């Protein structure tokens, strides 16, 4: 595990710091990044295993995702309605799905992508979400949406939940979730275009 490899020594109690504060400090003191690894490694591994099936591939994807988080730490900014964990899951999803596609092309023996995973992949109409998901413009656009629209997009595209999981958590039917996601994507596109092209 990454958290076992990374270590640091300090008299300061870092457990009270927010994820954003820890990430900011890690830019000057890389050893602080181990705190974020400890906080999120287990959850990110669970998510990666659901996509890649292989524990070894999942661990490699999580390591790659943490590397990207560290390298792009200066790009992260706290936004209303978007947490560090959302950013972390977005990066992991991109890394894991990219790895999945590569493994399939290499002809490795992999099970077909499950429908629930396919549902969490952005479709052609939502390609802008895939391309821009870790950019601050996306988080800013989400913050401008009505709360229900922002929440449904965060749940599916940022936290990587399936539409079935969202339906259960929000006490909705799956068709209702699909409808809300479709409407929310349109609102997002409009909000993004307005802030980006005005």
VOBA-1610 file (N, C-alpha, C; in pm, whole numbers, padded with zeros to 5 digits, always signed):
BEGIN
Unk+00083-00119+00000Unk+00000+00000+00000Unk+00087+00125+00000Unk+00040+00227-00069Unk+00116+00351-00076Unk+00136+00413+00061Unk+00032+00410+00144Unk+00038+00475+00275Unk+00146+00412+00362Unk+00176+00284+00342Unk+00280+00218+00419Unk+00419+00262+00376Unk+00431+00301+00250Unk+00561+00342+00195Unk+00593+00486+00236Unk+00490+00571+00232Unk+00510+00712+00260Unk+00508+00737+00410Unk+00597+00819+00457Unk+00598+00851+00600Unk+00648+00993+00619Unk+00617+01048+00734Unk+00665+01181+00766Unk+00672+01195+00917Unk+00749+01291+00963Unk+00758+01316+01107Unk+00737+01463+01132Unk+00643+01493+01219Unk+00615+01632+01254Unk+00544+01634+01388Unk+00567+01740+01463Unk+00504+01753+01595Unk+00362+01806+01581Unk+00329+01862+01467Unk+00197+01921+01446Unk+00091+01813+01427Unk-00028+01836+01485Unk-00140+01743+01465Unk-00205+01776+01332Unk-00180+01693+01231Unk-00230+01720+01097Unk-00368+01662+01073Unk-00417+01583+01167Unk-00547+01518+01147Unk-00661+01619+01144Unk-00638+01738+01198Unk-00743+01841+01200Unk-00747+01923+01071Unk-00646+01907+00986Unk-00641+01985+00862Unk-00738+01928+00759Unk-00798+02016+00680Unk-00885+01970+00571Unk-00799+01911+00460Unk-00864+01837+00371Unk-00792+01779+00258Unk-00723+01887+00175Unk-00794+01998+00152Unk-00738+02106+00071Unk-00614+02166+00138Unk-00619+02180+00271Unk-00503+02235+00343Unk-00383+02140+00335Unk-00411+02011+00349Unk-00303+01912+00340Unk-00242+01914+00200Unk-00328+01918+00098Unk-00277+01921-00040Unk-00191+02044-00064Unk-00236+02160-00014Unk-00160+02283-00032Unk-00024+02273+00036Unk-00021+02219+00157Unk+00106+02207+00229Unk+00199+02106+00164Unk+00141+02005+00100Unk+00225+01901+00039Unk+00306+01955-00078Unk+00268+02069-00131Unk+00344+02129-00241Unk+00482+02172-00193Unk+00492+02214-00066Unk+00622+02254-00011Unk+00687+02139+00067Unk+00602+02054+00124Unk+00652+01940+00201Unk+00584+01815+00149Unk+00643+01750+00049Unk+00581+01634-00016Unk+00539+01524+00080Unk+00608+01512+00194Unk+00573+01405+00287Unk+00431+01420+00343Unk+00376+01540+00337Unk+00240+01563+00387Unk+00136+01492+00299Unk+00174+01466+00174Unk+00079+01401+00083Unk+00039+01262+00133Unk+00123+01203+00218Unk+00091+01071+00274Unk-00040+01073+00352Unk-00074+01188+00407Unk-00200+01200+00482Unk-00319+01175+00390Unk-00315+01234+00272Unk-00423+01215+00175Unk-00428+01071+00127Unk-00311+01011+00110Unk-00307+00871+00069Unk-00375+00785+00174Unk-00343+00810+00301Unk-00404+00732+00409Unk-00555+00753+00414Unk-00598+00874+00390Unk-00741+00905+00398Unk-00821+00840+00286Unk-00764+00830+00167Unk-00844+00792+00050Unk-00803+00663-00020Unk-00690+00605+00014Unk-00641+00490-00061Unk-00741+00374-00062Unk-00795+00338+00051Unk-00885+00222+00058Unk-01010+00243-00027Unk-01070+00360-00017Unk-01192+00389-00094Unk-01164+00392-00244Unk-01051+00451-00283Unk-01018+00458-00424Unk-00984+00319-00480Unk-00923+00235-00398Unk-00894+00098-00441Unk-01023+00021-00465Unk-01123+00041-00379Unk-01251-00028-00398Unk-01313+00014-00530Unk-01308+00143-00560Unk-01365+00193-00685Unk-01288+00136-00805Unk-01156+00138-00798Unk-01074+00090-00910Unk-01097-00059-00936Unk-01116-00136-00831Unk-01140-00280-00848Unk-01272-00307-00919Unk-01369-00220-00897Unk-01498-00237-00963Unk-01487-00213-01114Unk-01387-00135-01153Unk-01368-00105-01295Unk-01274-00205-01361Unk-01165-00239-01291Unk-01058-00317-01353Unk-01059-00464-01314Unk-01131-00501-01209Unk-01145-00640-01164Unk-01017-00696-01102Unk-00902-00668-01159Unk-00776-00721-01107Unk-00722-00632-00994Unk-00692-00692-00876Unk-00635-00613-00766Unk-00506-00543-00803Unk-00421-00612-00883Unk-00293-00552-00923Unk-00314-00431-01013Unk-00404-00444-01112Unk-00434-00332-01202Unk-00497-00217-01125Unk-00584-00252-01030Unk-00651-00149-00951Unk-00551-00071-00868Unk-00456-00143-00806Unk-00356-00075-00724Unk-00268+00017-00810Unk-00233-00030-00928Unk-00153+00053-01019Unk-00230+00178-01061Unk-00360+00163-01087Unk-00442+00279-01124Unk-00449+00380-01011Unk-00464+00331-00888Unk-00471+00422-00772Unk-00338+00494-00755Unk-00226+00423-00772Unk-00095+00488-00761Unk-00080+00597-00868Unk-00124+00565-00990Unk-00118+00665-01098Unk-00206+00785-01065Unk-00323+00759-01009Unk-00416+00868-00975Unk-00355+00958-00868Unk-00296+00898-00765Unk-00232+00979-00661Unk-00116+01061-00718Unk-00043+01002-00810Unk+00067+01076-00874Unk+00014+01199-00946Unk-00096+01181-01020Unk-00156+01294-01091Unk-00206+01399-00992Unk-00267+01356-00883Unk-00314+01452-00782Unk-00199+01535-00729Unk-00087+01469-00702Unk+00028+01542-00650Unk+00084+01638-00755Unk+00100+01589-00878Unk+00157+01672-00984Unk+00070+01792-01016Unk-00063+01775-01005Unk-00156+01883-01038Unk-00213+01952-00915Unk-00145+01938-00803Unk-00193+01998-00678Unk-00213+02148-00692Unk-00128+02213-00771Unk-00140+02358-00786Unk-00263+02398-00867Unk-00324+02301-00937Unk-00443+02331-01016Unk-00571+02321-00933Unk-00561+02255-00818Unk-00681+02234-00737Unk-00718+02361-00661Unk-00844+02396-00668Unk-00897+02507-00590Unk-01030+02464-00533Unk-01052+02496-00406Unk-01180+02462-00345Unk-01290+02541-00415Unk-01399+02472-00445Unk-01513+02535-00510Unk-01639+02500-00431Unk-01736+02589-00433Unk-01862+02561-00366Unk-01925+02436-00426Unk-01965+02345-00340Unk-02033+02225-00385Unk-01943+02117-00442Unk-01811+02135-00435Unk-01718+02035-00487Unk-01605+02017-00387Unk-01583+01895-00345Unk-01482+01866-00244Unk-01356+01805-00307Unk-01252+01794-00225Unk-01130+01727-00271Unk-01162+01584-00312Unk-01249+01517-00237Unk-01280+01377-00269Unk-01343+01365-00407Unk-01427+01462-00445Unk-01485+01461-00579Unk-01376+01470-00685Unk-01282+01559-00662Unk-01168+01577-00754Unk-01087+01449-00764Unk-01061+01387-00648Unk-00983+01264-00643Unk-01053+01151-00719Unk-01184+01136-00698Unk-01258+01031-00768Unk-01262+01056-00919Unk-01270+01182-00957Unk-01271+01215-01100Unk-01140+01171-01165Unk-01029+01202-01100Unk-00899+01163-01154Unk-00888+01011-01159Unk-00928+00944-01053Unk-00921+00797-01051Unk-01005+00737-01163Unk-01128+00787-01179Unk-01216+00734-01285Unk-01149+00745-01422Unk-01090+00860-01450Unk-01025+00881-01580Unk-00908+00783-01598Unk-00826+00770-01494Unk-00710+00681-01501Unk-00755+00536-01518Unk-00852+00494-01438Unk-00896+00353-01441Unk-00963+00318-01573Unk-01050+00405-01624Unk-01116+00375-01751Unk-01016+00375-01867Unk-00919+00466-01863Unk-00815+00468-01966Unk-00736+00337-01961Unk-00701+00295-01841Unk-00627+00169-01824Unk-00710+00051-01873Unk-00838+00053-01845Unk-00927-00055-01889Unk-00925-00067-02042Unk-00936+00046-02109Unk-00936+00046-02256Unk-00802-00008-02309Unk-00692+00036-02249Unk-00560-00012-02292Unk-00548-00162-02274Unk-00592-00213-02160Unk-00585-00356-02134Unk-00668-00435-02234Unk-00783-00382-02270Unk-00868-00449-02369Unk-00799-00453-02505Unk-00735-00342-02543Unk-00667-00335-02673Unk-00547-00429-02678Unk-00484-00449-02563Unk-00368-00538-02558Unk-00411-00685-02565Unk-00540-00708-02562Unk-00590-00844-02576Unk-00586-00924-02448Unk-00572-00855-02335Unk-00574-00925-02208Unk-00711-00985-02182Unk-00716-01089-02104Unk-00844-01153-02073Unk-00914-01070-01967Unk-01009-00991-02010Unk-01086-00907-01919Unk-01233-00931-01945Unk-01311-00926-01839Unk-01456-00940-01857Unk-01508-00816-01928Unk-01622-00832-01993Unk-01683-00717-02059Unk-01718-00611-01955Unk-01714-00486-01995Unk-01750-00378-01905Unk-01895-00394-01863Unk-01919-00400-01733Unk-02054-00420-01682Unk-02142-00300-01717Unk-02273-00324-01735Unk-02364-00213-01767Unk-02356-00098-01668Unk-02341-00130-01539Unk-02336-00023-01440Unk-02212+00064-01458Unk-02103+00005-01504Unk-01982+00084-01530Unk-02000+00165-01658Unk-02061+00102-01758Unk-02084+00173-01883Unk-02171+00296-01859Unk-02270+00282-01770Unk-02359+00396-01741Unk-02283+00513-01682Unk-02174+00485-01609Unk-02100+00595-01546Unk-01999+00659-01639Unk-01983+00601-01758Unk-01897+00666-01858Unk-01974+00777-01927Unk-01913+00894-01946Unk-01982+01000-02018Unk-02015+00956-02159Unk-02137+00989-02205Unk-02171+00953-02342Unk-02123+01063-02436Unk-02149+01048-02565Unk-02098+01143-02663Unk-02147+01283-02633Unk-02274+01295-02593Unk-02330+01428-02565Unk-02264+01493-02445Unk-02204+01411-02358Unk-02141+01465-02237Unk-01990+01461-02245Unk-01937+01460-02366Unk-01793+01449-02384Unk-01719+01563-02316Unk-01786+01679-02309Unk-01723+01793-02243Unk-01696+01763-02096Unk-01777+01681-02032Unk-01753+01646-01892Unk-01627+01562-01880Unk-01609+01467-01970Unk-01490+01381-01967Unk-01364+01463-01991Unk-01371+01551-02092Unk-01252+01628-02129Unk-01214+01732-02026Unk-01312+01784-01955Unk-01285+01898-01867Unk-01303+01867-01720Unk-01322+01740-01686Unk-01368+01706-01552Unk-01277+01750-01439Unk-01146+01763-01463Unk-01060+01804-01353Unk-01020+01951-01362Unk-01086+02023-01449Unk-01055+02165-01461Unk-01148+02248-01375Unk-01096+02358-01326Unk-01173+02441-01235Unk-01300+02496-01298Unk-01300+02513-01431Unk-01419+02565-01497Unk-01540+02474-01474Unk-01515+02345-01469Unk-01623+02250-01448Unk-01683+02268-01309Unk-01596+02278-01209Unk-01645+02294-01073Unk-01719+02425-01057Unk-01668+02529-01122Unk-01736+02659-01115Unk-01873+02653-01182Unk-01881+02583-01296Unk-02009+02570-01365Unk-02108+02489-01282Unk-02060+02384-01218Unk-02148+02303-01131Unk-02205+02388-01018Unk-02123+02478-00965Unk-02168+02562-00855Unk-02280+02656-00897Unk-02292+02683-01027Unk-02396+02774-01076Unk-02528+02703-01105Unk-02527+02571-01104Unk-02648+02496-01136Unk-02742+02490-01016Unk-02870+02464-01042Unk-02961+02438-00930Unk-02907+02319-00850Unk-02935+02317-00722Unk-02876+02216-00634Unk-02902+02073-00681Unk-03025+02045-00725Unk-03058+01908-00767Unk-02979+01868-00891Unk-02960+01960-00984Unk-02886+01930-01107Unk-02738+01908-01076Unk-02681+01995-00994Unk-02540+01981-00958Unk-02516+01850-00884Unk-02607+01816-00795Unk-02590+01694-00716Unk-02593+01569-00803Unk-02687+01562-00897Unk-02699+01442-00979Unk-02576+01423-01067Unk-02518+01534-01118Unk-02397+01524-01200Unk-02277+01485-01115Unk-02267+01540-00995Unk-02157+01504-00907Unk-02162+01357-00870Unk-02281+01309-00838Unk-02296+01169-00799Unk-02253+01075-00912Unk-02296+01104-01035Unk-02267+01012-01145Unk-02128+01032-01205Unk-02093+01154-01239Unk-01970+01175-01317Unk-01847+01204-01233Unk-01866+01256-01112Unk-01751+01288-01029Unk-01726+01179-00925Unk-01833+01135-00856Unk-01816+01030-00757Unk-01825+00891-00818Unk-01869+00884-00944Unk-01869+00757-01014Unk-01977+00658-00973Unk-02085+00708-00915Unk-02194+00618-00874Unk-02275+00576-00997Unk-02329+00456-00990Unk-02414+00410-01099Unk-02552+00474-01084Unk-02630+00471-01192Unk-02764+00528-01185Unk-02852+00448-01090Unk-02826+00319-01077Unk-02901+00238-00981Unk-02869+00280-00838Unk-02741+00307-00811Unk-02700+00351-00677Unk-02760+00487-00645Unk-02762+00575-00744Unk-02820+00708-00723Unk-02969+00696-00696Unk-03037+00612-00774Unk-03182+00593-00756Unk-03213+00546-00615Unk-03134+00451-00566Unk-03157+00400-00431Unk-03130+00506-00325Unk-03018+00577-00339Unk-02980+00678-00241Unk-03077+00796-00238Unk-03129+00833-00356Unk-03217+00951-00366Unk-03365+00914-00365Unk-03396+00785-00348Unk-03534+00739-00346Unk-03608+00775-00475Unk-03542+00744-00587Unk-03598+00772-00719Unk-03599+00643-00802Unk-03674+00644-00911Unk-03667+00533-01005Unk-03547+00557-01097Unk-03497+00450-01159Unk-03385+00464-01251Unk-03421+00553-01370Unk-03542+00538-01429Unk-03580+00631-01538Unk-03580+00777-01493Unk-03622+00801-01369Unk-03621+00939-01318Unk-03478+00992-01308Unk-03386+00905-01266Unk-03245+00946-01258Unk-03192+00978-01397Unk-03224+00891-01494Unk-03179+00915-01633Unk-03229+01050-01684Unk-03355+01080-01656Unk-03414+01207-01699Unk-03342+01325-01634Unk-03319+01313-01503Unk-03251+01422-01432Unk-03108+01443-01482Unk-03039+01333-01509Unk-02902+01343-01561Unk-02902+01413-01696Unk-02996+01373-01782Unk-03006+01433-01916Unk-03029+01584-01906Unk-03125+01625-01822Unk-03154+01768-01806Unk-03036+01841-01744Unk-02974+01778-01645Unk-02862+01843-01576Unk-02744+01864-01670Unk-02721+01768-01761Unk-02611+01784-01857Unk-02635+01903-01948Unk-02760+01923-01988Unk-02792+02039-02072Unk-02766+02169-01996Unk-02810+02173-01869Unk-02788+02293-01787Unk-02639+02317-01766Unk-02564+02209-01744Unk-02421+02222-01725Unk-02355+02280-01849Unk-02390+02225-01964Unk-02332+02273-02090Unk-02357+02422-02108Unk-02480+02463-02077Unk-02516+02605-02089Unk-02434+02690-01992Unk-02424+02645-01866Unk-02350+02721-01766Unk-02202+02729-01801Unk-02147+02617-01848Unk-02006+02617-01886Unk-01980+02710-02003Unk-02065+02701-02106Unk-02047+02786-02225Unk-02056+02933-02188Unk-02151+02966-02102Unk-02169+03107-02062Unk-02046+03161-01993Unk-01988+03084-01901Unk-01872+03135-01827Unk-01745+03131-01910Unk-01740+03040-02006Unk-01617+03022-02084Unk-01609+03112-02206Unk-01725+03141-02265Unk-01723+03215-02391Unk-01774+03357-02383Unk-01830+03395-02266Unk-01878+03533-02253Unk-01763+03631-02252
//
